[in-house]
Amino acid sequence: MRKKFAIFSCVFGLLVGCAEYSSSSENSTSNIIESNDCTANFVIENMLHLSFNDNYFMEKGQKFRIISASKKELAANSSKSQKSDIVYSKIDRNKCASGKLESDEKRAYIKCCYLGNLNGKHVIMRSYNSGGSGTFTDIVLCLIEKENLYIQDVSMLGDRALDGIVGYPNLGSNGNLYLKMRPSISTVASLAGVLNKDIETGPFQGAEDFWNVSECIYNLNTGKLEIISMEIDFENSSDVTKILEEVFPNHEKTIRIEKNGMPEFLNKFKSAYLKFARRNLGRIMT
């Protein structure tokens, strides 16, 4: 049975009076809407409350019924749903809102940011901690269908150094998401052309093995990720470092790779990664 959730400052009827978003030019680097705050706020609030309702890890195809309620009604029902333990922030000028839950049963922190409207789909970035050690990020595409919030897609799931998103992405009208993130060693290997069977025997990387921050483009229409530039940090010692040191035998503490140097880096990275993966496979076989 679908869990019900409520909104604080927007009721569903507000959507009737909200105009559709205006089109942005193809040259725009941001598709954040300024003229229709009520729709953006409505989507953020519902996504935030929905996430607290044990839907941290959303899945494509889920549909949730929207139920509007006043603050008084919410207060009356809060003891049943633990909503009284959740403290929400107001939506800021970047169209982000967050909430924190602390109770005897569980703890969680969630932040939702409205990135824009892409061909009628609302694009949300979430950052959340469901009470464990992980701090996850993802991108959710959703639609409002009558009285339902329909999750069309969930992508870019990351956890800190394992593909975690850094900061606030910008959405272009062509479906490109411009963002900073920490691509994992396996993600970089995949982009370099390493096969999945070799990635499986590659090096282990922990969620707190922070070895790079990269400027990337992710296309929401095609699901394609591209690394534009990367800054590598050699401070930590790990299996990841062993591969990087083969690519950069004479390195400084940090190295920055610009766009024109990415193809050469990925080729060298692939070669070093495969050597490590095959050595690992040899140990497993013996």
ABEGO torsion letter per residue (X at the ends): XBBBBBBAABBAAAAAABBBBBBBBAABABABBAABAAAAAAAAAAAAAAAAAGAABBBBGBBBBBBBBBAAAAAAAAAAAGAAABBBBBBBAAGBBBBBBBBAABBBBBBBBBAEBBGGBBBBBBBBBAGBABBBBBBBBBBBBEABBBBABBBGBBBEABGBBBEBBBBBAAGBBBBBBBBBAAAAAAAAGBBAAAAAABBBBBAABBABBBBBBBBAAAGBBBBABBBBBAABBBAAAAAAAAABABBBABBBBBAAAAAAAAAAAAAAAAAAAAAAAAAAAX
